[in-house]
Amino acid sequence: MKFSIASPAFFLFSLIIAANAVSVPVLPREGKSKGRGKGGHRYGGEYGSDGVGGARPAPDSEDWTNATAALIELHKNLCEIPSIAPNELAVGDWLATYLRSKSFTVEKQEVARNRNNIFAYLGNKNRTKTLVTSHIDVVPPYINYTYHPNGTITGRGTNDAKGCVAAQIKAVEGLLTKGLIGEGDVAMLFVVAEETDGAGMIKANDLGLTWDSVIFGEPTELRLSLGHKGVLRFSIEAFGKAAHSGYPQFGINANEDLVEALHILSKMKLPGSDLLGNSTLNYGIMGGGTAPNIISPYANASVAIRLAADPLLVRALVNETVKDLPVTLTWFERFYGPQYLDYDVEGFETRAQAYGTDIPNLKGSHKRYLYGPGSILTAHGNAEFVTVTDLVKSVEGYKALIMHTLP
Ligand SMILES: [Zn+2]
């Protein structure tokens, strides 16, 4: 059932329900952040929170209701504009107008024709200590935005990553309103193409800016990320010889060679790490052959390895494994190793992720934090969702992270 959020009575009612509901599966805790480095955050939460990932808003407060309504409205507007890469123009234009209406200085950085990153800051200082960033592109297909009465919001991008975008903006706005940040403290960058080739974040390097800290937004279930795996990809080909299938002795079956090689590769013991677990190998695409009655002359597959160890070491092991097999490997030029992130902020639960992000695409020696509402387990699926509770908590989480990064 679809509800309109236009009715204030319904809205207040559903916010109260949402604040008290536990509507997402709670995954087991993997530990608390250690608070190494600077120690705890100094932002206590706008509504008397008792922690950050776990900020508990008071659902009877008028401030809370208004702030939450504004957050939901922003999130709804972002999600209702389709932005499947490479068609991010409309959502970027809308976002630029919104940010200007909130008195931010906004620059559009052209990544390709009709594809813009949105970069926003206060006043004239585009050089800031901290950057908060996420992505405005989404994966296909478009799925309608729907606000459900239990405080769950479904639809494409509600979770990955427009939940992060909306929460990051509201965190910056909230800190600004309270006079806790000013010019030169925080900039916001919302990029295109994260879901495809990372062209948006790669282009952001051309801004010529550096930051002390960058807070990346991706769904982490409100946990501060310890790190995430890297990616290595290769294609593998087998070249055979066509013959009548009644006389296989006169041909060479490329399908057979490929399947054999993939089987051996999938049984390899790949190195991992204590933090990120095992490296894993997936052959996601296979093709080969021409007809059932022809010995296959050609076969190929595309393989991705989620890396929990040194990419060069893993590459060498794979090369060694196939060196005597009748297949040809071609490594993709672009790859990155495991990303070890900063988590020196008290009060957050922590976890490592197996997915990839834009983090390695932004060059620099900045501290790197990764945090956001929603679960990666529902991102990219047909049932993608985020809860109002998570969105609200993540605003508090982002505020705490931003304040932690400012001296
Ligand atoms: Zn994402």
Boltz pocket constraint, residues with backbone or C-beta under 6 A from the ligand:
constraints:
  - pocket:
      binder: B
      contacts: [[A, 135], [A, 160], [A, 161], [A, 194], [A, 217], [A, 218], [A, 219]]
      max_distance: 6.0
